[in-house]
Amino acid sequence: MGMLKGHENDPVGAGQPGPRFLTCLATSESEVLEAQRLRHLVFAEELGARLDSAAERLDRDRFDAYCEHLLVRRSDTGEVVGTYRILTAAAARHAGGFYSEQEFDLGAIPSLPRVVEIGRACVHPDHRGGAVLALLWGALAQHFKLHGHEHVIGCASLPARENAGGVASVCDRLLREHGTALNWRARPRRPFAAPASVARAPIPAAIRGYLHMGAEVCGEPAWDPDFGTADLLLLLSLSRMSGRFAHRLLRAA
């Protein structure tokens, strides 16, 4: 989910013919560093996020050590062009909680069976035709099926430094149309307090994709001052995903 801190311009399946890609999980510190460099490129250099590790030209935090890191590489150059990180409930206990708990009081959500968190999603700016995102989502679906995960959570971000009122209006509509049941609501620790306006704001393609899969919005957005984003916590119960859509994702992996 970019569910997650994420950035991708085109929906799944929109890719044009081009380079071939390979997906894998990072198995060494050097591979995790490759993911962190890509995240810095997208979040800091492209989107202007304030990162504690910016001097190293990396996006890294204390959760990285507890996560699995999904990578998409170009098969010709080996360059990492897409990444997600995956934090299981067991690993979150060792990490002191889920990443999203920094932004939200999760309420009863951690009690869901076989819950897993995804985040820090990004795709290299040269590869946003849709193919890389499709591979990432397909690999995630395969991973969840293999490990028996039942529920997925993550923070999905909307850039909000400009047109904050339009973003607030979009968040209100998404919660109204796609909100979870009240017992699965989360409370933002730092609410995104902009008054809603009639100005239009685009819904990032990744969020549209998550909602198409069946993800739901867990409550009001949180404000992330470092990334300049309004963050929605999304919850996807994998049993809600249509078999046809799940098959499509698994085929993409």
Secondary structure by P-SEA (a helix, b strand, c coil): ccccccccccccccccccbbbbbbccccaaaaaaaaaaaaacccccccccccccccccccccccccbbbbbbbcccccccccbbbbbcaaaaaaaccccccccccccccccccbbbbbccbbbcccccccaaaaaaaaaaaaaaaaacccbbbbbbbcccccaaaaaaaaaaaaaaacccccccbbbbccccccccccbbbbccaaaaaaaaaccccccbbbbbcccccbbbbbbbccccccaaaaaaaaaac
